Amino acid sequence: MKHMRKHNGETLVFFDVDNTLFNGYTQKHLARYLHRKGILNSIDMLLVVVWFILYRVKIIKDETSGVNYLLSRFKGWSKKRVEAIFNEYFSVIVRKRLYAQGIAVARNHLKKGNVVVLLSTSLAPIIKRVAKEIGTPHIIATELAYAGGTSLGRVSGNVVTSKQKLVLAQKFIRERGALVTCYYAGHYSDYPLLKMVDNPFVVNPDKTLKELAQKHSWPVVSFT
């Protein structure tokens, strides 16, 4: 953050999750897992795959619609039952796909007394488990909607898009009054936030972001 009126001396370190700390896309693997469990049928899975492809090529720009379709299968479930599925998914799939080097870097920041924040468009129940693995309570992610302890089968509000990640990160920085900010990410959509922080780290970047990193002389790191 280049201009800060007040600070408390803290260093805030933001980490994206998909393809930064996690090998792949957490929600894509979630869909596959739910299909394997019989919660999504083959038609559901086909629609999810088509939606994901269309979103990746920017034909579909509304992230919320696709995520809500996935979450609609949880409608009417108790919060306890939903959380049990996410905990199982983390234990079976997510944990083994986490980049050991990335987790170690995040934990090292904590040891130095820095504040680590996971910042992701993915679903909060997944990101909370990744945060717990690291040892930080701080996450910014897409929350699920509940009423009276029952799933509404959709997100609460909207998906945390790339634009919202920037806004929410700025809000978090203002509230904490941080002196120094860092961000680890690897997708070109994170470029505005990488430009905003004091210390950007480009992780396993796509082609576009790698070129931008070279242009700005940003460090490029590889997590495995």
PyMOL commands that set and color helices and strands:
alter all, ss='L'
color gray80, all
select helices_A, chain A and resi 26-36+42-56+63-74+79-97+100-111+124-134+162-176+188-196+207-216
alter helices_A, ss='H'
color red, helices_A
select strands_A, chain A and resi 11-15+115-123+138-142+144-147+150-155+180-185+199-203+220-221
alter strands_A, ss='S'
color yellow, strands_A
deselect
rebuild
show_as cartoon
